[in-house]
């Protein structure tokens, strides 16, 4: 049902990390978004490294 993290199953450090990754006022949020965009862009070096072996040419 719910998404997110719980203080019953996660440390405070994990809770803080989750909050930072989901807060558009935090630099970590935008770094995560930029990384995702780079991995989805075939013109970016991160694109190839984000693909698994099935998608790469097997010479």
Phi and psi restraints in degrees (value plus and minus 20) as a CYANA .aco file:
   2 UNK   PHI    -117.0   -77.0
   2 UNK   PSI     134.4   174.4
   3 UNK   PHI    -129.7   -89.7
   3 UNK   PSI     137.9   177.9
   4 UNK   PHI     104.7   144.7
   4 UNK   PSI    -184.2  -144.2
   5 UNK   PHI    -150.3  -110.3
   5 UNK   PSI     139.8   179.8
   6 UNK   PHI    -142.1  -102.1
   6 UNK   PSI     123.4   163.4
   7 UNK   PHI     -87.5   -47.5
   7 UNK   PSI     -34.8     5.2
   8 UNK   PHI     -97.4   -57.4
   8 UNK   PSI     -46.4    -6.4
   9 UNK   PHI    -138.4   -98.4
   9 UNK   PSI     -23.4    16.6
  10 UNK   PHI    -153.2  -113.2
  10 UNK   PSI     132.2   172.2
  11 UNK   PHI     -96.7   -56.7
  11 UNK   PSI     147.8   187.8
  12 UNK   PHI     -82.5   -42.5
  12 UNK   PSI     -57.7   -17.7
  13 UNK   PHI     -82.0   -42.0
  13 UNK   PSI     -61.8   -21.8
  14 UNK   PHI     -86.7   -46.7
  14 UNK   PSI     -58.9   -18.9
  15 UNK   PHI     -83.9   -43.9
  15 UNK   PSI     -62.5   -22.5
  16 UNK   PHI     -83.9   -43.9
  16 UNK   PSI     -62.8   -22.8
  17 UNK   PHI     -81.4   -41.4
  17 UNK   PSI     -65.4   -25.4
  18 UNK   PHI     -80.8   -40.8
  18 UNK   PSI     -64.8   -24.8
  19 UNK   PHI     -82.8   -42.8
  19 UNK   PSI     -61.7   -21.7
  20 UNK   PHI     -85.1   -45.1
  20 UNK   PSI     -59.3   -19.3
  21 UNK   PHI     -89.2   -49.2
  21 UNK   PSI     -39.0     1.0
  22 UNK   PHI    -133.6   -93.6
  22 UNK   PSI      -4.9    35.1
  23 UNK   PHI    -134.6   -94.6
  23 UNK   PSI      89.8   129.8
  24 UNK   PHI     -83.7   -43.7
  24 UNK   PSI     -29.5    10.5
  25 UNK   PHI    -109.2   -69.2
  25 UNK   PSI     -14.4    25.6
  26 UNK   PHI    -133.8   -93.8
  26 UNK   PSI     120.3   160.3
  27 UNK   PHI     -80.8   -40.8
  27 UNK   PSI     -52.2   -12.2
  28 UNK   PHI     -83.6   -43.6
  28 UNK   PSI     -53.4   -13.4
  29 UNK   PHI     -81.5   -41.5
  29 UNK   PSI     -68.6   -28.6
  30 UNK   PHI     -91.4   -51.4
  30 UNK   PSI     -52.9   -12.9
  31 UNK   PHI     -83.8   -43.8
  31 UNK   PSI     -60.9   -20.9
  32 UNK   PHI     -85.1   -45.1
  32 UNK   PSI     -62.4   -22.4
  33 UNK   PHI     -85.3   -45.3
  33 UNK   PSI     -62.4   -22.4
  34 UNK   PHI     -82.9   -42.9
  34 UNK   PSI     -62.1   -22.1
  35 UNK   PHI     -81.9   -41.9
  35 UNK   PSI     -63.4   -23.4
  36 UNK   PHI     -82.5   -42.5
  36 UNK   PSI     -64.4   -24.4
  37 UNK   PHI     -82.5   -42.5
  37 UNK   PSI     -61.3   -21.3
  38 UNK   PHI     -83.4   -43.4
  38 UNK   PSI     -59.5   -19.5
  39 UNK   PHI     -90.8   -50.8
  39 UNK   PSI     -41.3    -1.3
  40 UNK   PHI    -113.3   -73.3
  40 UNK   PSI     -24.3    15.7
  41 UNK   PHI    -122.7   -82.7
  41 UNK   PSI      91.4   131.4
  42 UNK   PHI     -82.4   -42.4
  42 UNK   PSI     -35.3     4.7
  43 UNK   PHI    -109.7   -69.7
  43 UNK   PSI     -14.6    25.4
  44 UNK   PHI    -131.2   -91.2
  44 UNK   PSI     123.2   163.2
  45 UNK   PHI     -79.1   -39.1
  45 UNK   PSI     -51.5   -11.5
  46 UNK   PHI     -88.1   -48.1
  46 UNK   PSI     -39.5     0.5
  47 UNK   PHI     -82.3   -42.3
  47 UNK   PSI     -71.5   -31.5
  48 UNK   PHI     -84.1   -44.1
  48 UNK   PSI     -60.2   -20.2
  49 UNK   PHI     -92.2   -52.2
  49 UNK   PSI     -35.9     4.1
  50 UNK   PHI    -110.2   -70.2
  50 UNK   PSI     -28.5    11.5
  51 UNK   PHI    -106.7   -66.7
  51 UNK   PSI     126.0   166.0
  52 UNK   PHI    -104.9   -64.9
  52 UNK   PSI     156.4   196.4
  53 UNK   PHI     -82.4   -42.4
  53 UNK   PSI     -44.7    -4.7
  54 UNK   PHI     -84.2   -44.2
  54 UNK   PSI     -51.8   -11.8
  55 UNK   PHI    -110.4   -70.4
  55 UNK   PSI     -28.7    11.3
  56 UNK   PHI    -110.0   -70.0
  56 UNK   PSI     133.4   173.4
  57 UNK   PHI     -86.2   -46.2
  57 UNK   PSI     113.9   153.9
  58 UNK   PHI    -124.5   -84.5
  58 UNK   PSI      74.5   114.5
